Amino acid sequence: MEKKKKEVIYWGMARGGGISVGWFIAILLIIVVGAWYLGYLQIPAGQTVPSPPSQQQPSQTVSVNKPLQFSLMDPLAGQAIGGATIYIYKPDKTLVETVTTSSDPATLGMARTINPYRSGETIYVKIVKSGYVTRWVPVTVPQMSQADAMSMQYNFIPLTTYSLGTYTIKIMDQFGNVYTSGGTLNFTALNAQTVTLSITIYNTKDNSGFISSRDIVNGIDLKAVLTASTIGSSVTVTGFSSSVQRGTTTYYMTAVNDDGLTRQLVGTQYVKPGVTTISITVGKGGLAAGQTQAFTFDLMGYFDPAYFAANGIGGPDAVQLATFSLTFAA
C-alpha cells in the first residue's frame, strides 16, 4: 500500500503537481548533454546529441528604395572630408545628381541625395576636391536591415579618398652618380655605351597618396604613369611598358603602383614609405660626338596610356604630379 502511494505521488508530480513532463524531459536532456561533454557518456559513432533551440534569430535584410547618405572619409588621416563634390552617374553614363559633403563639424563629410535609389542598383560616383585624389567608385546600393528600413529615411553609403601626395623625382646611374633636374649624362665621360638609370619617385607628404580608378563616362583607366618624352631617335631606351610617337616626339610610358606612391605614418613608423623605383636602360645609340638629346620625365596622374596613344592626351583629368629633365650627351 505504501509503495502504491509513492508511485501516485511521483506520477502526480510529473503531471503537474511538481514538475511538468516537458521540464522533466528538458532537465534529463541537459544532464545527458553535460555527461557527454564531461566525458562520462560516449555517443556511438554516427549519432549526435540534439542541440537546444537557438534563441537568436538570423539577421534579415530587405530591399529598399530610399535616398542615399554618403559619408566621405580620408582613412590615412582618419578624418571626414567636407566640401567635396560627389557626382552620381547611372550605368548609361547619365549624370543624375550632384551633391556636396558638409563642412559643418556636426555633419562633417556627410551628403544626402534627393533622388531615391533601389537596392541592387549600380551607380558610379566621382569624388572631387582640390588637394585630394579624384576618384571614381562603383557602388551597388545595399539592402537594409528590417529595423533600419523602418526607422531610417536614408540608405548609408561610405566613401573614401586620400589627400593627394606631393612628389619629387630623383635619378641615379649604375655607377652611383646622382643627377639633378636640368643636368647632363655624358656617355663618353662615363666610358659607357649603355647606362642603367634608377628613377626614384618620392612622396614627401605624410598620410597621402594616389588611388587608381576607372572613369566610367570616358571608359578609361585613371592611373599614375611615369612618362619620358624626347625629340629625336639617336638615344635608345628600354624598360618602359609602352611607347608611342606623336609628331616628332617619342613618349615612353609605364604605370606606377599606387602603394609605391602612398606615404602612411602610423605613430612613429611608416607603414608605407611612399618611395618607388623604376629602372630603365639608355644607350648611346647613334648619338655622335658633341651631340645631345634631351629627355623630360613626368609623373602623370589620372593618365591612361592607351587613351594617350589614340588621342594625344592622357585623359580629361590628366595632371602632372612631378617632372625631371635630363640631357644625354656623347
N, C-alpha and C positions, 0 to 999 in steps of 0.2 A: 504493500500500500504506500509506504514511504517513497519507494522507487518511482512509482507511477506519478506521485505528487511532484517530484523533482522534474520529471520529464515534461509534465504540463507547464511548470514554471519556465523552463528553458524555451519551450515552444512558444509560450506567450511572449517572452522577451523578444524572440526572433520575429514574431508577427507584429510587434508594436508596443509591447509592454516595456521594453528596454531599448533594444537595438533593432532597427528595421533590417529586412533581408538585404536590401541594397547596400546599406552601410556595412553589414556583416561581410558581404562579398568584397566590397572595396577594401576593407581592412585586411582581409585574407590575401587579396592581390598585392597589397603593399608589403605584407610580410614575406610573400613568395619572392617578389622582386628584390627586396632587401637581402634575403637569404642568398639569392643568386648573385647579387652584386658583391657580397662579402665572401663568396666562395663556398658557402655551406650547402649550396644546391647546384648541381650540374644539370644543364639543359642539354638534352640529346641533340646531336648534330641535325641540322635541317629544321629545328623548331625554334621559335622565338617567343619571348615574353611580350605580351601586348603592352604597348605604351599607353600611359594615361592620356586622355584627350588634351590637346593643346589649348591654352587659354588665350593665345594670340591669334588674331585674325590677319591673314595676309593683306599687305597694303595694296590698294587698288587705285588705279589712275583712270581718268576719263578724258575724252576728247572735249575740247572747248573751242569757242570762237570769241576771243577777247582781244582788246588792245594789249600791246606789249609794254613792259617796263624794262628798259635796258639799264645795266649797271656797268660803267666803264672803269676798269682798274689798270694801274701800272704795277704788275707783280714784282718787278725788280725793285721799285721804290716803295712798294707796299702802301700805295695811296690812290684815292679816286682821282679821276681826271675830269675837271669841269671845263666848259667852254669848247668841247669837241663837237664837230658836226658829224652826224650819222645819216648817211644816205641809204635808203631802203629800195632795193630793186627786186622785181619779180624775175623768174627764170627766162621770160621773154625779153629781158633787158629793159623793161619799162621802169622808170623811176616813179615810185608810187608815193613816197613820203620822205621828208627831211626833218630831222629833229636835232636839238642841241642839248648836250648834257648840262645839268645845272651846276652853277658855281656857288650856290648857297651852301654854307657849311652843313646845314641840316640835311640837305639832299644832294650833297656833292657827288657828281658823276652820274646822276640819275637822269633818264629821259623817257618820256612816255609818248606812245604813238596815239594818233587819233583813230586810225583805221583798226578794225579787228583783224586778227589772223588766226586761221584754223589750225588745230593740232595736226601735225604730219605735213603741213605745207612747207615748202622750201623757199626761203628768201635769201638775198645776198645783201650784206651791209658793207658799206665803205666808211671807214673811220678816218677822219681828217682833223688834225690840229697842228698848228705850227710848233716845231720843236719835237714832235712825236712821229713815230713811224706811221705813215699812211698805209692802211691795211684793209684788205678785203677778207670778209669772213662769211662762209656759207652757214646758214642757220636753218635747222629743221625745228619748226615750232613744236615745243614739247606738250605732252599731256600734263594734267594737274591732278593732284590727289583730290578725292571727293570733297574733303573738308575745305581745301584751298579753293576749289572750283566754286563752292557755295559762298565762301566768305570774302574772296578777293576779286577786285574788279580787273586786275591786270595779270598777265602771264609773264613771269620773270625770266629775263634773258641776260646772263653775264657775258661781258665782252672784255678783252684785254688788248693792250698795245704797250710798246716801250717808248721811253724817251729816246730820241734818235741819237746815235753815237756821234762823237767828234773824232775824225780820223786823220792820220798822217801816214805818209809812205816813206820808207827808207830802203835803200838799195845797197847791197854789198856783193862783191865778186868772190870767186872761189879762193882768191889769194888773200882775202881779209881786208881788201880796200873798201872803204865806205865812201859812197858818193853823195854829194849834196845836190839838191834840185838846181838845175842850170849848169851842172858840171859836165866834164868830158871823160869818156873812157877811150884810151888810146891803145889800139891793138899792138902797135909797134913797141910802145913803151912797156907793155906787159909781156912782150915776146910771145904772143899767143895768137893763133888763128881763130880759136873759139874761146868764149868765156861764159861760164855759168854764173848767172845772177840770182841772188835770193832777194825777192821783192817782199818786204815785210810790211804788213798793214797793222797799225796800232790804233786802238780805241783809247783815247785819253780821258774819257768821261765816265766816272763811276756810275754803275746801275743804269746802263744804257745799252743800246744795241740795234739790231736790224732784224726784221721779220719778213721773209719772202711770202708772197701770196699770189693769187691769180685774179686778174681783172676780168670779171665775167662779161662786162659790156664790150670790151675790145678783144676778148679772147686771147689775152697774152699773160705770160708769167712775169711777175714783178720781182726780179732778183737783184742781189748785189753782184756786180760784174766788174772785174778788172779788165780794162782795155789798154791797148798800146796802139798808137797811131803814128804813121810816118809817111812822108812823101819820098818816094824813091824805092829801089828794089835791090840795091847792092848788098846791104847787110842781110844775112839770113837769120831767121827767128824760128825756134821750135819750143814747145812746152805749153802753148796755149791750146784751148779746146777747139777753136774755130777761127777762121779769118775770112775777111771779105774785102773786096776792093771797090771803092766808090770814087769815080773820077781818077785823080792821080794819087789818092790817099789809100793806103792799106791799113785795115783795122784788124787787130788780133784781140780775141776775147776769151775769157774763162770765168765761170761763176765762182763766187766766194761763199763758203759755208757760213750760215747765219751764226752758228755758235762761235766761230772764229772772230766774229765782229762784235760779240756781246761781252761786256765787261761787268761782272756781277760781284759786288763786295758784300760778304756776309760777316759781320763782326769785323775782325781784322784780317780775314782771309779772303782771297779772291777765288771764288768758286769757278768763275770763268774769267780768264785774264784779259780777253779782248785782243789777242795777238794771233795773227795767221800769216803764213809764209807761202809764197808760190815761187817755184824755181823755173827759170827759163834758160835757154842757151842761145847766145847770139854769136854769129860768125862773121868774120871779116868779109867773106864772100868776094864780090867783085869790087870792093872799095879800094881805089888806087891811093898811092901815097899822096898825102896832102888833102885828100877828100874827106868830107864829113857827111853824116846822115843823122838828122835829129829825130828823136822819139819823144812822145808825150804819153805818160802812163796816168790813167784816170781810174779812180774807184767810182763807179756809177751805181746809183740806187734806182730801184723800180725800172729795171732795164731788161729787155728781152732781146737776146742776140738774134734770134730768127726774125723778129719784127724789124730789127735794125737792118738786117741784110735785105729785107724786102722793101722797106720804106725810108731808110736813111735816118731814122730816129729810133731811140730805144723804147719809146712809148710816151704817151701824153703826160705822164708824171715823172719821166726820167730826170734825174738830177745828179750833178757832180758832187761827190762827197769828199774827194781828195784828189790832188794832182801832183805830178812829179815829172820834170823834163830831164832828159839825158842825151847828150850828143856822142855819137861813136865816130872815132877818127882813125885813119890809117897812118 
